[in-house]
């Protein structure tokens, strides 16, 4: 037999790396997502387009699911990993992240162990590959499991325990264990919508697993997705007519609520990208509103308004059920920065409400600095404003105002019905001239 050419028999050091097993690409994307959240502090949703570039819908969804479930279970995954290694792996070690991805698939997402490890090993090289394979094998053969109720990050458990008590911490752990239900706000009582639980007027809680765009009434624009807690600020504005201003308006749930309630709405949004999404939602629902792209710190309304809704930028710790990445991004400095911005926005917006008009301030935060403490400061500096407590029938059953008149939803609120996001909401009325 004649000699083989060099190209047919390459030297070992020039051999190509073996092709990745099918299914590796979504795991690589999940690795990039976790790196973006845990090392660079990026929101999971913001990192998704770049991390999953080149992936089709199903693979993109898988990458997101793996990363999100890893973040839900991170302390427990790390506890398992640390129990099976002689030396503690650094927090940012690729081997640790690869093990998190492999274990969460097998222990929480139902992926067979052989498939989970085969698609994760290509994420690490040489020595760490043997470590990942050995630790994963030892844990799965030993019957490792994850607790039914996840463990919250210690810094979060300590902070919320101090603020709200251990019962709230336990409720938060239970809340993050399962995907939250789908809440819809209806454009009118006659809207076409899927069957579900009626938590409040024009609010439907759906347990249908179908894609949102395929549910009855979506194409017709009869409803939009909005957590029941997120619907409360606009509910406390009440019904029109009159001029209403929705600051920081995108993606538009509250703008659409106000428009559906008969207000002449101006929606202010600083981000052109988010404003485009707001336009899309208004177009689909056929609800009228004037959208202005501007910074609230530079813009001024032409005349005072009858109602102003400020759902302010915040740490977003109240939406941890849907966005578990906030548990690892909402550091004290971010909370302080957001509280300072809220104070600026509140002080500026206070002059835009006519005497006798309403101002509703809200945040999807579980931090007192972005709620109770902000309200206390505002009232001390703006004596022309006073709290107007919710009236009977304005809040869903199971959601109650505090004695001072504001609303605080916490982990545990509406728990038997599927829970809700964490929010702070207060309605303020400006004294008549």
PyMOL commands that set and color helices and strands:
alter all, ss='L'
color gray80, all
select helices_A, chain A and resi 12-14+24-38+44-51+57-72+74-83+94-108+113-121+126-141+154-164+166-175+212-214+232-237+253-260+272-285+317-319+326-329+332-350+368-370+372-381+415-417
alter helices_A, ss='H'
color red, helices_A
select strands_A, chain A and resi 182-186+197-200+203-206+223-225+243-247+264-269+290-293+305-311+353-363+385-387+407-409+423-430
alter strands_A, ss='S'
color yellow, strands_A
deselect
rebuild
show_as cartoon
